[in-house]
Amino acid sequence: MKVALVTGASAGIGEATALALKDAGYTVYGAARRVERMAGLAERGVKVLAMDVTDDASMVAGIERIIEESGRIDVLVNNAGYGSYGAFEDVPLSEGKYQFEVNLFGLARLVQLTTPHMRAQGSGKIVNISSIGGKIYEPLGGWYHSTKFAVEGLSDSLRLELKPFGIDVVVVEPGAIKTEWGGIAIENLLKTSGDTAYAPQAKALAKLFDGAARGSHPKVIADVIVKAVRARRPKTRYAAGFGAKPILFVRRVLPDRAFDALFLGALRRFA
């Protein structure tokens, strides 16, 4: 039986993906910092791991446990991440660094830890959860978008690097999804810039995010991930969820200044 590891499995896309892969016949390990929030997964037969993607020891221990118990790892779904918003001037550099630790370097370290096992078996799938935020941009989202642009670039290089060993690298770009992400992003945004010179933008963007929270169910993304990992020749990228494909299409066809104007116009409507 093929073995999958899903990070950020305590809620949202990660939880839905762990269950979808289990239903598809995989042995699934769900990883998150808060094991108690994965009790429902454990009841459904998912093996739960305590893992903090900013703690190297916990990542090493998690991969060692998977190999010891299952003898292989076929799928890595790098889903752990969060959105930290606020005006660049207002966000402490320490927060920017932490955003990269969670969204990029944790992902990168798990790739380093799993690829030797995938190379040895001559196959594997690495699914990196990016975002449409890896292709577009917003004011007050500089750190978040930087991490997702970085995930896109790293994934492209890895795709070429690992292909000779039978390892596929896939990027998934969700649009608006009904998860905790939006609430956390709004809270960080208003806490950081809600009372500064950037308050008008922060409050308008918070309203925009609140509207986008009525997005697709996480299972939409989970189903795409299952499709990708089961495909003999998966696509390099899958965009899914509310608004994903239309927004990415608009970004492709509009020049930067036109996209700027479109986004700023949307913010003015929420001001």
Beta strands, then each sheet from edge to edge (+ up, - down):
strand 1: 3-7
strand 2: 27-32
strand 3: 47-50
strand 4: 75-78
strand 5: 124-129
strand 6: 167-174
strand 7: 237-240
sheet 1: 3+ 2+ 1+ 4+ 5+ 6+ 7+
end
